Amino acid sequence: MNSFFERRYIIAGIFISLIVILLARLFYLQIIDDRYLLYAQGNVLRKIYVNPARGPIMDRNHKILVENQPFYDIMVTPNQVKSFDTAEFCKLLDIDTAEFKKRFAKAVKYSRTQQSVFDKQLSQEASAAFQERLSEFPGFNLSTRYLRTYPDSVAAQFLGYIGEVHDADIKKSGGYYHPGDFIGVTGVERSYENVLRGRRGVQNLMYDSRNRPKGVYAGGAYDTAAVAGERLISSLDIRIQKLGEQLMHNKVGSIVAIEPSTGEILCYVSSPTYNPNLMVGHDRGNNAAELYKDPYKPFFIRPIQAYYPPGSSFKPLSALIALQEGIITPQTTYFCPGYYMAGNHRVPCFHGEAHGTVDLSRAVALSCNGYFSMVFEKLMNHYGTRNIDTTFTNWRSKVTKFGMGTRLGLDMPSEGRGNVPTAAHYDKVYKGPNWRSSTIVSLAIGQGELEATPLQMANIECTIANHGFYYKPHLVKAIGEKDVIKPEYKVKNYVGIDSNYFEPLINGMEAVVDNGTAVASKIPGIVMCGKTGTAQVHGEDNSVFVAYAPRDNPKIAIAVIVENSGEGAHWAAPIASFIVEKYLRDSISVRPSGITPEYFMNANRLPDLGNYGIKEKAKPVPKDTLNKMGIDTSDKKGTLKTSSNRRKKPAKTPLVAAILKKDEDEQ
């Protein structure tokens, strides 16, 4: 009996304990914890995503290159939409009922419970008009977003552009992106997307049954603030970037300038270019379509994607390798009769000019094909003609240390490798090891299968300026308010050539500008060391010039390529000299040769389309397209010229005569 009463008390105690626990839990849920109130009132709560502003991008002197402009999207959450006057809604947005149904069906397909974009990029005025009547349209709300704007309309290929995310972007992001969000598509916007995009915020808002806002839920306890993207300080100098784009107007080619002591890219010109503001707003698609039609491909990023024969600008590399290998000395001479015989193959000097007896420095100054062909053959035959495969592979590995035939690791997408051919390539072409140094002697003067990007050419000049090493080229100097610099940009990359071998080479490069092929581009008071090049391609030769300045304590290294424009001394060298002086002095002096920037800005060197590997007949670019690109169409300079009018020679004014007087000397 006692046992029965004991069990009764135990059971009663258990029930009482359970009741107390349930009451306590109920008290906690109803009085203390309001999370379930949030769920219960889901029909009057709305989660609003707050989009952060993308980080601004500046030049090296903190001049704004790209910033943000707010605009507004109309968002819809389908399960919150109730009956309303659809006709009035469509009238307000200037759409028809069919378009409304199409957009709403798309939103439903994405999610009934999550908001998505219904109408985008409303102006401030249009959004204000919609905001006034927002309570009439349950399930709809306004969201602030940011588009990019470019105050100076320069550096389009560097900056790139943003676009709306695709399904693949959303899936890959793990839920970060939603329909209507923007993501970097090209350029720095793409490569630094994770830094620039910031962090989205969330705001929980209360709405009544009439879709009227009733304030922030729970005093914002469940909200998260949006965090703006980090700013980027680019290495570009907007002064010479603008000048470079002006000098390359109506020309096809590239300018890359680098600070040798840091690897920071100062100028990054791809021509033809476009106004980056064209890739923003409602007309973005139409503008892009017009630009894609341009046969000279303004979206093609020539500094890192275009492959050019380096021509004579490559000559010093084999000489440096031969010096390091002990095959020649700076005093090694060659008697140039105007050509070099490589087996049965004659390699002529430019215009067959006989240079006489030349050593390394003089061969550089005169751009003697014969001397560098001789050096190349000595290199290739050093271990006997039968071992050419092994010798060539060894030579190739030394060339690639200078950054040719490989990606330099630029902090931009889509960088090309260029091309340094392999022994296997020649084995395939000649069906086995049936080739000799004479077969590939064109490599000695930067021709044949050898191809380099403008970035690689400029980087080689940095290596020469630094007497044997370079810093990894990069376009972003610092990240965020703390100016974070990536550690790999501080590492010296040595190319395996002793520093003492560079002086004889540099003596020759100084002579190129002082009294050689580029004398017309000499800058008063600045010692510039350079090398002209005339690279043979389909059609007229490419005009090439590489240089650095000043000789002592170099501040800038540069490569300029003007496609299908002839000798390097006539076009690439003057353009480079203006860029160099502008960077070093922030001004351009009167030159003894009489050349002026205005002449080169106004000159049209667009290649004839027939010689440019494009089958379409050359046509003028429509004036409205040119106006969108920021090109003045008040005269005929804004049109693409056909072969019938492009190559008419200007009168030989003193200016033109100064440019043309070195025809017979330049290589």
Secondary structure, DSSP 8 states (H G I E B T S, - for coil): -HHHHHHHHHHHHHHHHHHHHHHHHHHIIIII--HHHHHHTGGGEEEEEE------EE-TT--EEEEEEEEEEEEE-GGG-----HHHHHHHHT--HHHHHHHHHHHHHH-SSS-EEEEEEE-HHHHHHHHHTGGGSTTEEEEEEEEEE-TT---HHHH--EEE--HHHHHHTTTS--TT-EEE-SHHHHHTHHHHS-B-EEEEEEE-TTS-EEEEGGGGTT-B--B----EEES--HHHHHHHHHHTTT--EEEEEE-TTT-BEEEEEEES---GGGGSSTTHHHHHHHHHH-TT-TTS-HHHH--B--GGGGHHHHHHHHHHHTS--TT--EEESSEEEETTEEEE-GGG---EEE-HHHHHHHT-HHHHHHHHHHHHTTT-GGGHHHHHHHHHHHHHTTTTTS----SSSS----B---HHHHHHHTTSS---TTTTGGGGGT-TT-BB-HHHHHHHHHHHHTTSEEE--BSEEEETTTTB--GGGG-EEE-S--GGGHHHHHHHHHHHHHTSTTGGG--TT---EEEEEEE--SSS-EEEEEEEE-SSS--EEEEEEETT---TTTTHHHHHHHHHHHHHHSS----TT---HHHHHH------GGGTT--S------HHHHHHTT---SSGGGS---HHHHT------HHHHHHHTTTTT--
